[in-house]
Amino acid sequence: MASEEKQAAYWIANRRIVFSLLTVWFIASFGCSILFVDELDRVRVFGTPLGFWMAHQGSMWIFLALVFIYVGLMKRLDRKFDLHED
């Protein structure tokens, strides 16, 4: 694979990862906290409605998990394209 082709493939894969994780984050933060709050409030977590919990705690925990998932996926992508640090 030529250097330019390799670089283009790397950035396509990189963008795919970023957009996928941003979509999950959007659904978790905006969707669960605003759009689907009425349906989620029917379920209770730790004594509070799930929609309220997602708006105040759940979105933060999901974001933190996405950061670690991003790091793992990028390490794997860097190794695949031989761009990793030793």
N, C-alpha and C positions, 0 to 999 in steps of 0.2 A: 504494500500500500504506500503510495507516495505521501510525502510529508503534508502537502496541502489537503489531500483526501483524508488523511489521518486526523488532521486538525479539525476539518469540517465535521467528520463523524464524531469526534470527541465533543464538540460544542453542541451538536444536535442531541447527543445523549445527555449532556449536561443540562440543556434547556428542558428536555423531557422530564428529568428528575425534578428540577426546580418547579416547573409548572404543575406537575403532579402533586408535589408536597404543598404548594400554595393553594391548590384546589381543595385538598383535605383541610388545610387550615381555614380557608374561607367557609367551607361547609360547617366546620366545627364552631367557628367563632360567630359568623354572621347567621348561618342557617339555624344552628341549634339554639342560639341565644336570642334571635329576633324572629326569624320566619316560622320556625316549628315550635316555638315556645309553648303555645297552647296545648299542642299534642303531648309534648314532653312533660308538661306540668302534671299530667295524670299519673306519672310515675314518681315515686318519692325515693330520694337517696339521702341517707343519714338524716331523715326527718324533714328534709326540704324538697320542694318540687324540683324535678330534674332540669327543667328549663332555667330556673333561677340558679341552680348549682352550676350548670354549664356556663352561664353568663359570668359567674364570679370565680369559679375554681376550675371547672372542666376544660375550658378553652386554654387556660394557662398550662395545665398538665399536658394537654395534647400538643401545644406548641413546643414544650420542652422535649417531649418524645420525638417530635418531628426534627428537632435539631440533632439529636443523636442518630436518628435514622438517616438524615442527610449526610452526616459525617461518615457513617458506615458505607452508604451508597457511593459517595465520592471517593473513598479509599479504594473500593472495588473497581470503580471506573478508571481511576488513575493507574491501578495495577494492570487493568485490561489494555490500556493504551501506552503502557510503560512510561508513565509520567510520575511515578511515585518517588518519594524521597527515601533514601536508605537510612 
